[in-house]
């Protein structure tokens, strides 16, 4: 009996030391996105700061592919030992279930949610030649000119495409969709009035707005964005139920030990909520630090998937 008790005490002590020692080696970070984009840049900065916080190196593996599926599957297939984690967003965690005929993973079954790290906000950008200066004026003008206005997106089924399709559905509008390969091309056409309206990430649109090259008539989020404080929120513009925000999040393979997940979530929250990180890497892009717990993220994602389904249905988009 004493031998068993002593052995149990030693085992508990050993497990406690093993957990306290985590992490002990390099952490693999899977990024289902191509190098060089805004997602790649911000997540590299985040993992650099996490490396300092956790005391080990992070090695990023870019795994680009349609709708983030190939890279997400690499996360799913990895060993759940706390040494592989990766990037998740509104597309891979929510939109795909309505946009694709078949998704080869189930978030609740195949992934462990870690944290929603950063919230990203969009501005409704309008051509200077379009005679509207508010959301209501845009709605009224579009109703008087059905099918004559066009709206841009960064590809069919993307965040800004679905957001605008949802905007049109909520207001009974008919506009023509014009997909672009990137935000820069779309904003370029807004500034030359070849395109009428578009949802654009605030960090990308704000310099052009301040230079007077376009109009901004509303922003997503609960409050006005400090980067462009003169632009009202959609709630202030009369659409409190509408949102065009998205997020950068962390996930790990299903079965990753709870203690390790909790540490990842806590450490990533410390990074994104640090004043210096926000000042250097978030505020100038119009982003907002979140850093929630795995439980909070799971609750948020449940509602987000319901909203995503409505947006996809409104857009009529299908990718396979």
Buried (B, 14 or more C-beta within 10 A) or exposed (E): EEEEEEEEEEEEEEEEEEEEEBBEEEBBBBBBBEEEBBBBEBBBBBBBBBBEBBEBEBEBEBBBBEBBBBBBBBBBEBEBEBBBBBBBBBBBBBBBBBBBEEBEBEBEEBBBBBBBBBBBBBBBBBBEEBEBEBBBBBBEBBEEEEEEBBBBBBBBBBBBBBBBBBBBBBBEBEBEBBBBEEBEBBBBBBBEEBBBBBBBBBBBBBEBBEEEBBBBBBBBBEEBBEBBEEBBBBBBBEBEEBBBBBBBBBBBBBEBBEBBBEBBBBBBBBBBBBEEBBEEBBBEBBBBBBBBBBEBBBEBBEEBBEBBBBBBBBBEBEBE
